[in-house]
Amino acid sequence: MAATTETWKNWAGDQRCAPSQIARPTSEDELAQTVAQAAARGLPVRAVGSGHSFTDIACTDGVLVDTTGMHRVIDADAESGRVTVQAGITLHDLGLVNARHGLALENQGDIDAQTLAGALATATHGTGRRFGNLSTRVVGMRLVTASGDVVEVTEKSDAALLRAARVSLGALGIASQVTIACVPLYTLHRHDQPLPLAGVLDRLDEHVDGSDHFEFFLWPYTRTALTRSTVRSDAAPRPQAPWKRTIQERVIENQVLRLSCETGRRFPSRVPRLNRMMAGAMSEAHAQDQAYKIYASRRDVRFTEIEYAIPRAHAREALERALALVERRQLPILFPFEVRFAAGDDAFLSTAHERETCYIAAHQYGGMEFESFFRGFEEIMDSYGGRPHWGKRHYQSAATLRERYPQWDRFQAVRARMDPDGVFTNDYTRRVLGPVGAPVRP
Ligand SMILES: Cc1cc2nc3c(=O)[nH]c(=O)nc-3n(C[C@H](O)[C@H](O)[C@H](O)COP(=O)(O)OP(=O)(O)OC[C@H]3O[C@@H](n4cnc5c(N)ncnc54)[C@H](O)[C@@H]3O)c2cc1C
């Protein structure tokens, strides 16, 4: 491990750090050696995947372990659906590997650039009331601990560790391998339709329960929800003509959005008009293809984001309050709210832990002021016991979060057992989890 002068920054470009070393292991042995050496020298260690978190969750001034060189497939069993891969494989590459074996992830979020372990660590999710987040499908992991030992984690070997490690914030060790339960490859039919917001909210349960994966987007200052209802089937894929996809994804979803954002940045008073223009540019559309090609979309325009998980029952009220906040304060918010749904699950720190969940995300164009809006948004979500996405901006601390996670103490007990010296800590984990081994209840 040579000392480095390299700096690191995240996808959005607004989180930076200067690690004393950046290690790039390609095997479990190399990874274990890297961690053990760093720990022996008293250096903190953080793993980083694709850097797609909006917070400083991956930052360190110690050793940053870039896991993206660990992307090999160890085993893919079409019969059982179990796929074992090195933890740094991207969701995109995992989709391709799966498809070759007639398999697919059960559900996915709206991009696939993340590494598998990076996505798991923050409870990355898609939408669909019957489906849990990505971590709910993990059946096994291999974790490199601070001593450089490798621990095999399964339900059978250590159920508490598995429930902690599925959503770990990188605070228990570094995953070298993940085994995930996949499903037979399926087709998705996606139907995008702009609809009046009031009608969508009046019939929200029907929309959410009426398709496998329902979500909608809403630009502040407009009353049109761009609904996206996606259903699963065995129908044959009908890939979109490449030019059509280019126009939709590159031109409308990215180039026109960027133009709107740049104009809004220079002339904030025009934001309501720009947002109405953006919402008006969205038209009804259908797409039908293999699942992994439908879930992910292209995101060229850089932004920052906050997202809260709240009980599904409060979805309407919370969204209406967030919309009113922007409009009352006349904030220049140029990105839509995104509203998604997910099933509850049992990972200790899953944002959907044991409750049917609505996720509401708010965004701001890169480089524009966001904090006053995000803090106001957070205050609203606090009133519903909201849990912030671990990889997206928020202003919570261990003191405000522990009440929101019924299994908080069990996670902390596993953390103290796995990393008693706090090797895998950084400023973010100190803030949101507190110090290792600290008494967790007053
Ligand atoms: C454009 C964009 C779209 C997004 N869409 C969604 C979405 O649809 N749904 C959603 O829920 N989120 C979404 N996100 C957030 C994103 O999924 C999460 O922030 C995710 O954690 C990023 O994965 P990554 O590989 O970039 O991890 P990083 O951001 O690099 O790291 C995240 C955490 O994972 C830990 N980690 C990484 N590798 C390992 C390992 N091998 N072992 C242990 N810990 C590890 C790191 O230490 C860190 O704590 C989006 C983000 C962006 C920028």
The ligand as an SDF file (V2000), in Angstrom:
LIG
                    3D

 53 58  0  0  0  0  0  0  0  0999 V2000
  -28.3330    9.2320   -9.8850 C   0  0  0  0  0  0  0  0  0  0  0  0
  -28.6280    8.4230   -8.6390 C   0  0  0  0  0  0  0  0  0  0  0  0
  -29.7660    7.6350   -8.6060 C   0  0  0  0  0  0  0  0  0  0  0  0
  -30.0590    6.8820   -7.4410 C   0  0  0  0  0  0  0  0  0  0  0  0
  -31.1850    6.1060   -7.4330 N   0  0  0  0  0  0  0  0  0  0  0  0
  -31.5100    5.4310   -6.3020 C   0  0  0  0  0  0  0  0  0  0  0  0
  -32.6960    4.6340   -6.2350 C   0  0  0  0  0  0  0  0  0  0  0  0
  -33.4290    4.4790   -7.2210 O   0  0  0  0  0  0  0  0  0  0  0  0
  -32.9990    4.0280   -5.0590 N   0  0  0  0  0  0  0  0  0  0  0  0
  -32.2130    4.1840   -3.9440 C   0  0  0  0  0  0  0  0  0  0  0  0
  -32.5570    3.6560   -2.8910 O   0  0  0  0  0  0  0  0  0  0  0  0
  -31.0650    4.8840   -3.9940 N   0  0  0  0  0  0  0  0  0  0  0  0
  -30.6990    5.5050   -5.1480 C   0  0  0  0  0  0  0  0  0  0  0  0
  -29.5300    6.2170   -5.1840 N   0  0  0  0  0  0  0  0  0  0  0  0
  -28.6170    6.1440   -4.0090 C   0  0  0  0  0  0  0  0  0  0  0  0
  -27.6300    4.9880   -4.1650 C   0  0  0  0  0  0  0  0  0  0  0  0
  -28.2790    3.8020   -4.5460 O   0  0  0  0  0  0  0  0  0  0  0  0
  -26.9470    4.7130   -2.8170 C   0  0  0  0  0  0  0  0  0  0  0  0
  -26.3430    5.8580   -2.3200 O   0  0  0  0  0  0  0  0  0  0  0  0
  -25.9220    3.5650   -2.9180 C   0  0  0  0  0  0  0  0  0  0  0  0
  -25.4430    3.3030   -1.6270 O   0  0  0  0  0  0  0  0  0  0  0  0
  -24.7640    3.8950   -3.8560 C   0  0  0  0  0  0  0  0  0  0  0  0
  -24.0160    2.7290   -4.1330 O   0  0  0  0  0  0  0  0  0  0  0  0
  -22.4470    2.8630   -4.4140 P   0  0  0  0  0  0  0  0  0  0  0  0
  -21.9390    1.5970   -4.9640 O   0  0  0  0  0  0  0  0  0  0  0  0
  -22.1940    4.0930   -5.1940 O   0  0  0  0  0  0  0  0  0  0  0  0
  -21.9330    3.0210   -2.9090 O   0  0  0  0  0  0  0  0  0  0  0  0
  -21.0610    4.1940   -2.2710 P   0  0  0  0  0  0  0  0  0  0  0  0
  -21.8460    5.4460   -2.3150 O   0  0  0  0  0  0  0  0  0  0  0  0
  -19.7170    4.1940   -2.8550 O   0  0  0  0  0  0  0  0  0  0  0  0
  -20.9990    3.6910   -0.7530 O   0  0  0  0  0  0  0  0  0  0  0  0
  -22.1440    3.6320    0.0300 C   0  0  0  0  0  0  0  0  0  0  0  0
  -21.8790    2.8720    1.3140 C   0  0  0  0  0  0  0  0  0  0  0  0
  -21.6080    1.5230    1.0180 O   0  0  0  0  0  0  0  0  0  0  0  0
  -20.4550    1.0900    1.7310 C   0  0  0  0  0  0  0  0  0  0  0  0
  -19.8330    0.0330    0.9540 N   0  0  0  0  0  0  0  0  0  0  0  0
  -19.4760    0.0480   -0.3440 C   0  0  0  0  0  0  0  0  0  0  0  0
  -18.9300   -1.1320   -0.6740 N   0  0  0  0  0  0  0  0  0  0  0  0
  -18.9330   -1.8930    0.4280 C   0  0  0  0  0  0  0  0  0  0  0  0
  -18.4830   -3.2170    0.7320 C   0  0  0  0  0  0  0  0  0  0  0  0
  -17.9130   -4.0030   -0.1970 N   0  0  0  0  0  0  0  0  0  0  0  0
  -18.6680   -3.6720    1.9840 N   0  0  0  0  0  0  0  0  0  0  0  0
  -19.2380   -2.9020    2.9560 C   0  0  0  0  0  0  0  0  0  0  0  0
  -19.6670   -1.6570    2.7240 N   0  0  0  0  0  0  0  0  0  0  0  0
  -19.5180   -1.1700    1.4760 C   0  0  0  0  0  0  0  0  0  0  0  0
  -19.6070    2.3460    1.8200 C   0  0  0  0  0  0  0  0  0  0  0  0
  -18.6720    2.2500    2.8820 O   0  0  0  0  0  0  0  0  0  0  0  0
  -20.6680    3.3730    2.1100 C   0  0  0  0  0  0  0  0  0  0  0  0
  -20.9740    3.3120    3.4670 O   0  0  0  0  0  0  0  0  0  0  0  0
  -29.1880    6.9460   -6.3310 C   0  0  0  0  0  0  0  0  0  0  0  0
  -28.0320    7.7380   -6.3740 C   0  0  0  0  0  0  0  0  0  0  0  0
  -27.7530    8.4630   -7.5270 C   0  0  0  0  0  0  0  0  0  0  0  0
  -26.5100    9.3130   -7.5690 C   0  0  0  0  0  0  0  0  0  0  0  0
  1  2  1  0
  2  3  1  0
  2 52  2  0
  3  4  2  0
  4  5  1  0
  4 50  1  0
  5  6  2  0
  6  7  1  0
  6 13  1  0
  7  8  2  0
  7  9  1  0
  9 10  1  0
 10 11  2  0
 10 12  1  0
 12 13  2  0
 13 14  1  0
 14 15  1  0
 14 50  1  0
 15 16  1  0
 16 17  1  0
 16 18  1  0
 18 19  1  0
 18 20  1  0
 20 21  1  0
 20 22  1  0
 22 23  1  0
 23 24  1  0
 24 25  2  0
 24 26  1  0
 24 27  1  0
 27 28  1  0
 28 29  2  0
 28 30  1  0
 28 31  1  0
 31 32  1  0
 32 33  1  0
 33 34  1  0
 33 48  1  0
 34 35  1  0
 35 36  1  0
 35 46  1  0
 36 37  1  0
 36 45  1  0
 37 38  2  0
 38 39  1  0
 39 40  1  0
 39 45  2  0
 40 41  1  0
 40 42  2  0
 42 43  1  0
 43 44  2  0
 44 45  1  0
 46 47  1  0
 46 48  1  0
 48 49  1  0
 50 51  2  0
 51 52  1  0
 52 53  1  0
M  END
$$$$
